[in-house]
Amino acid sequence: MNFEQTVKFLFGRQNGKKSSLALVKKTAENMGLFPLGFKAVHIAGTNGKGTAACALGAILKDAGFKTGVFTSPHIETPLERIKINGDLISKRDFAKAVSLVKEKQAGELNFFETITLAALSHFKNKKVDIAVLECGIGGLLDSTNIVDADICLITSVDLDHCSMLGASLREIAFQKSGIIKKNSSVICGALAKEALETVKKSARQAGALLIKTGRIKNLRQNFKKLESSFDFEGEKFRTKIMGAAQNGNIALAFKTASLLGINAETAKSALAKFTMPCRFEVIKVKRGKYLIKDGAHNPAAFRELVKTYKNSLFYKPDNTLILACSKGHDYKSLCAIAERSFKNILLVCPDKNRNIETEILLKCFNKNIKISVLRDISSFNPDRFRGNIIAAGSFYLASALRKQFS
């Protein structure tokens, strides 16, 4: 398959049924993936795992390691999901890796399972020193969990994907702590009591070393320069990432790097340069008017976005929120937060296969705020709306807007 055929093949499996982990592992064996030949860091969490993964990848690169990073979702192209030292996999290598999965599959795999194995194959072929792997959903039954990671990182535990992972923090934490391997090291962020108890139990049963980190302190945000600074475990940091939660993820990447023996100055230097798309990404549309894009797609992430936004110099009472909601998430709670936080809301459905229809979203709102619907996101014109524009609720919305505003 060439690249175009590969993308068509993959997206044809986007809504495919999830396979058993045994089938994914059997396919990996058929591909000759084991032993992988590289160390691995495995990251699970309700929110923040993508930021933590990419931040850790940036540190490892600057420390001299050939580093593979596997993340999801992508913004513009599936090539973004597989990187080595920050560089996207080539179209040729992508097609080659996916074709091998297709040829050796032990049964029909879905989109995420296929691309997971393609990433592992690419990393092995390119002889990376270490790979940072972000879970898709959950952890215990996620296709990335065929890897025996040396270090496991759990960024956060909150209510999301409840129909698949459970309706309580304890149940969700059980799924996420399913990535913990025997005799591995486990780093976790500040978790709620019942989630932490579950992670502790899983670590104890696996004979794993559990390392709990504290919260960041003295967070200072300069919205003119779009820079943050904070203190963490005796060190002072400066980053281009905004928001307390996201900087907490930066701190987790630093802690993981420390466990890997990377000195603090190297790590802090890498983090000072690090950026992430669609994490409070500010784009100047015209003089005095800004578009802020964020991938916040569940209530916990959306609450953090609103908190950061309201503390920023971009906040104005009459600003407009462009809202799309992804399927599989608690869109009703997300809409409730949006309604409390914005006077003007523009509903969109950029991808009918992955996003909730605007007609369904409309039913979640009262009539005492201004709600409008945009049928085609490509026709969005910020000049038609007062104040700054905040776009959130779905990475698919971020993707659509990224093609218009960069």
FENVENHU-V264950 format. One record per residue. N is the residue number from 0. RES is the residue in one small letter. PSI is psi in radians with two decimals (NA if undefined). D_FIRST is the distance of its C-alpha to the first C-alpha in whole Angstrom. Layout:
N_RES_PSI_D_FIRST + N_RES_PSI_D_FIRST
//
This chain:
0_m_2.46_0 + 1_n_-3.10_4 + 2_f_-0.80_7 + 3_e_-0.73_8 + 4_q_-0.63_6 + 5_t_-0.79_6 + 6_v_-0.74_9 + 7_k_-0.74_10 + 8_f_-0.83_9 + 9_l_-0.86_11 + 10_f_-0.33_14 + 11_g_-0.27_14 + 12_r_0.21_15 + 13_q_-0.59_18 + 14_n_0.35_21 + 15_g_2.72_20 + 16_k_2.44_23 + 17_k_2.34_23 + 18_s_2.94_23 + 19_s_2.68_26 + 20_l_-0.54_26 + 21_a_-0.67_26 + 22_l_-0.70_23 + 23_v_-0.77_21 + 24_k_-0.65_23 + 25_k_-0.71_23 + 26_t_-0.74_19 + 27_a_-0.70_20 + 28_e_-0.71_22 + 29_n_-0.53_19 + 30_m_-0.13_17 + 31_g_0.55_20 + 32_l_-0.46_21 + 33_f_2.36_25 + 34_p_2.64_27 + 35_l_-0.62_25 + 36_g_0.17_27 + 37_f_2.73_28 + 38_k_2.77_30 + 39_a_2.51_29 + 40_v_2.21_31 + 41_h_2.24_30 + 42_i_2.18_31 + 43_a_2.87_32 + 44_g_2.64_34 + 45_t_-0.81_35 + 46_n_2.72_35 + 47_g_-0.12_34 + 48_k_-0.57_31 + 49_g_-0.77_29 + 50_t_-0.81_32 + 51_a_-0.73_33 + 52_a_-0.83_30 + 53_c_-0.63_29 + 54_a_-0.76_33 + 55_l_-0.71_33 + 56_g_-0.69_30 + 57_a_-0.69_32 + 58_i_-0.83_35 + 59_l_-0.69_33 + 60_k_-0.85_31 + 61_d_-0.40_35 + 62_a_-0.04_36 + 63_g_0.13_34 + 64_f_2.46_32 + 65_k_1.96_28 + 66_t_2.18_27 + 67_g_2.46_24 + 68_v_2.20_24 + 69_f_2.09_22 + 70_t_2.95_23 + 71_s_2.73_23 + 72_p_-3.07_23 + 73_h_2.84_21 + 74_i_-0.86_23 + 75_e_-0.69_21 + 76_t_2.53_17 + 77_p_-0.26_16 + 78_l_-0.45_15 + 79_e_-0.40_19 + 80_r_-0.35_19 + 81_i_1.93_18 + 82_k_2.63_21 + 83_i_2.11_22 + 84_n_0.67_26 + 85_g_-0.15_25 + 86_d_2.33_22 + 87_l_2.57_19 + 88_i_2.51_16 + 89_s_2.77_14 + 90_k_-0.67_11 + 91_r_-0.83_9 + 92_d_-0.60_11 + 93_f_-0.86_10 + 94_a_-0.69_6 + 95_k_-0.78_8 + 96_a_-0.76_10 + 97_v_-0.67_9 + 98_s_-0.67_7 + 99_l_-0.71_10 + 100_v_-0.80_12 + 101_k_-0.73_10 + 102_e_-0.65_11 + 103_k_0.02_14 + 104_q_2.43_16 + 105_a_-0.09_19 + 106_g_2.99_19 + 107_e_2.08_17 + 108_l_2.67_17 + 109_n_-3.09_17 + 110_f_-0.95_16 + 111_f_-0.68_18 + 112_e_-0.72_18 + 113_t_-0.81_14 + 114_i_-0.48_15 + 115_t_-0.86_18 + 116_l_-0.61_17 + 117_a_-0.71_14 + 118_a_-0.80_17 + 119_l_-0.68_19 + 120_s_-0.76_16 + 121_h_-0.77_16 + 122_f_-0.69_20 + 123_k_-0.78_21 + 124_n_-0.60_19 + 125_k_0.03_20 + 126_k_0.94_24 + 127_v_2.72_25 + 128_d_-0.64_29 + 129_i_2.57_28 + 130_a_2.41_26 + 131_v_2.08_27 + 132_l_2.12_26 + 133_e_2.25_26 + 134_c_2.70_27 + 135_g_-1.47_25 + 136_i_2.28_28 + 137_g_-2.10_31 + 138_g_-0.94_31 + 139_l_-0.80_32 + 140_l_0.14_29 + 141_d_2.56_26 + 142_s_-0.44_23 + 143_t_-0.26_24 + 144_n_0.16_27 + 145_i_-0.16_26 + 146_v_2.31_27 + 147_d_1.65_30 + 148_a_2.55_31 + 149_d_-0.62_34 + 150_i_2.34_35 + 151_c_2.42_35 + 152_l_2.22_35 + 153_i_1.91_37 + 154_t_-0.77_37 + 155_s_2.78_39 + 156_v_2.07_39 + 157_d_3.03_40 + 158_l_2.00_40 + 159_d_2.62_36 + 160_h_0.73_34 + 161_c_-0.55_37 + 162_s_-0.40_36 + 163_m_-0.58_33 + 164_l_-0.27_35 + 165_g_2.80_39 + 166_a_0.05_42 + 167_s_2.80_43 + 168_l_-0.61_43 + 169_r_-0.77_44 + 170_e_-0.74_41 + 171_i_-0.70_38 + 172_a_-0.60_40 + 173_f_-0.75_39 + 174_q_-0.76_36 + 175_k_-0.66_35 + 176_s_-0.02_37 + 177_g_-0.19_35 + 178_i_-0.20_33 + 179_i_2.19_36 + 180_k_2.79_36 + 181_k_2.25_39 + 182_n_0.34_41 + 183_s_3.12_38 + 184_s_2.42_40 + 185_v_2.18_39 + 186_i_2.29_40 + 187_c_2.60_41 + 188_g_-2.91_42 + 189_a_1.88_45 + 190_l_2.71_45 + 191_a_2.71_47 + 192_k_-0.87_49 + 193_e_-0.57_48 + 194_a_-0.76_44 + 195_l_-0.69_46 + 196_e_-0.69_48 + 197_t_-0.75_44 + 198_v_-0.74_42 + 199_k_-0.78_46 + 200_k_-0.77_46 + 201_s_-0.72_42 + 202_a_-0.73_43 + 203_r_-0.76_46 + 204_q_-0.51_44 + 205_a_-0.06_42 + 206_g_0.53_44 + 207_a_2.65_42 + 208_l_2.07_44 + 209_l_2.19_44 + 210_i_1.94_45 + 211_k_2.40_46 + 212_t_2.70_46 + 213_g_-3.09_48 + 214_r_2.77_48 + 215_i_2.72_47 + 216_k_2.75_51 + 217_n_0.79_52 + 218_l_2.21_49 + 219_r_2.24_50 + 220_q_2.17_48 + 221_n_1.73_48 + 222_f_-0.27_46 + 223_k_-0.74_47 + 224_k_-0.12_45 + 225_l_0.97_43 + 226_e_2.60_44 + 227_s_2.70_45 + 228_s_2.60_47 + 229_f_2.93_48 + 230_d_2.50_50 + 231_f_2.08_48 + 232_e_0.85_50 + 233_g_0.01_52 + 234_e_2.65_49 + 235_k_2.36_49 + 236_f_2.63_46 + 237_r_2.28_45 + 238_t_2.90_41 + 239_k_0.27_39 + 240_i_2.34_39 + 241_m_2.63_41 + 242_g_2.49_42 + 243_a_-0.78_44 + 244_a_-0.77_41 + 245_q_-0.65_38 + 246_n_-0.47_41 + 247_g_-0.64_41 + 248_n_-0.63_38 + 249_i_-0.76_38 + 250_a_-0.66_41 + 251_l_-0.67_39 + 252_a_-0.72_37 + 253_f_-0.77_40 + 254_k_-0.71_41 + 255_t_-0.74_38 + 256_a_-0.69_38 + 257_s_-0.71_42 + 258_l_-0.48_41 + 259_l_0.06_38 + 260_g_0.23_41 + 261_i_2.31_40 + 262_n_2.70_44 + 263_a_-0.72_44 + 264_e_-0.69_45 + 265_t_-0.78_41 + 266_a_-0.79_40 + 267_k_-0.61_42 + 268_s_-0.74_41 + 269_a_-0.73_37 + 270_l_-0.48_38 + 271_a_-0.43_40 + 272_k_-0.24_37 + 273_f_2.38_35 + 274_t_2.77_33 + 275_m_2.31_31 + 276_p_2.59_30 + 277_c_0.48_31 + 278_r_1.60_34 + 279_f_0.91_37 + 280_e_2.06_35 + 281_v_2.19_38 + 282_i_2.21_37 + 283_k_2.00_40 + 284_v_-0.76_40 + 285_k_3.07_43 + 286_r_2.10_47 + 287_g_0.13_48 + 288_k_2.29_45 + 289_y_2.62_42 + 290_l_2.19_39 + 291_i_2.08_38 + 292_k_2.37_35 + 293_d_2.46_34 + 294_g_0.11_32 + 295_a_2.01_34 + 296_h_0.10_33 + 297_n_2.89_36 + 298_p_-0.74_40 + 299_a_-0.82_40 + 300_a_-0.65_38 + 301_f_-0.67_39 + 302_r_-0.71_43 + 303_e_-0.70_42 + 304_l_-0.83_41 + 305_v_-0.71_44 + 306_k_-0.83_46 + 307_t_-0.78_45 + 308_y_-0.78_45 + 309_k_-0.34_48 + 310_n_-0.04_49 + 311_s_2.90_48 + 312_l_-0.10_49 + 313_f_-0.14_47 + 314_y_2.27_48 + 315_k_2.45_50 + 316_p_-0.54_51 + 317_d_0.20_50 + 318_n_2.80_47 + 319_t_2.36_44 + 320_l_2.18_41 + 321_i_2.11_38 + 322_l_2.20_37 + 323_a_2.59_34 + 324_c_2.32_33 + 325_s_2.52_30 + 326_k_2.59_30 + 327_g_-0.06_31 + 328_h_2.92_34 + 329_d_1.39_38 + 330_y_-0.48_37 + 331_k_-0.76_41 + 332_s_-0.66_42 + 333_l_-0.74_40 + 334_c_-0.64_42 + 335_a_-0.71_45 + 336_i_-0.75_45 + 337_a_-0.74_44 + 338_e_-0.62_47 + 339_r_-0.34_49 + 340_s_-0.30_48 + 341_f_2.53_47 + 342_k_-0.52_49 + 343_n_2.14_46 + 344_i_2.30_43 + 345_l_2.02_40 + 346_l_2.40_38 + 347_v_2.79_34 + 348_c_1.49_31 + 349_p_-0.40_28 + 350_d_1.84_26 + 351_k_-0.41_27 + 352_n_-0.43_25 + 353_r_-0.26_26 + 354_n_2.70_29 + 355_i_2.40_32 + 356_e_2.51_34 + 357_t_-0.53_37 + 358_e_-0.60_39 + 359_i_-0.72_39 + 360_l_-0.65_39 + 361_l_-0.60_42 + 362_k_-0.23_44 + 363_c_-0.13_44 + 364_f_2.61_46 + 365_n_2.97_50 + 366_k_0.13_51 + 367_n_0.12_53 + 368_i_2.82_50 + 369_k_1.98_49 + 370_i_2.29_45 + 371_s_2.90_43 + 372_v_2.34_40 + 373_l_2.03_37 + 374_r_-0.56_35 + 375_d_1.93_32 + 376_i_-0.46_32 + 377_s_-0.28_31 + 378_s_0.13_34 + 379_f_2.26_36 + 380_n_1.89_38 + 381_p_-0.38_40 + 382_d_-0.34_43 + 383_r_-0.14_44 + 384_f_2.52_45 + 385_r_2.57_48 + 386_g_-2.86_47 + 387_n_2.83_44 + 388_i_2.25_41 + 389_i_2.14_39 + 390_a_2.14_36 + 391_a_3.04_35 + 392_g_-0.29_34 + 393_s_2.37_30 + 394_f_-0.38_28 + 395_y_-0.58_26 + 396_l_-0.78_29 + 397_a_-0.69_29 + 398_s_-0.79_25 + 399_a_-0.73_27 + 400_l_-0.50_30 + 401_r_-0.53_28 + 402_k_-0.39_26 + 403_q_-0.59_30 + 404_f_2.08_32 + 405_s_NA_31
//
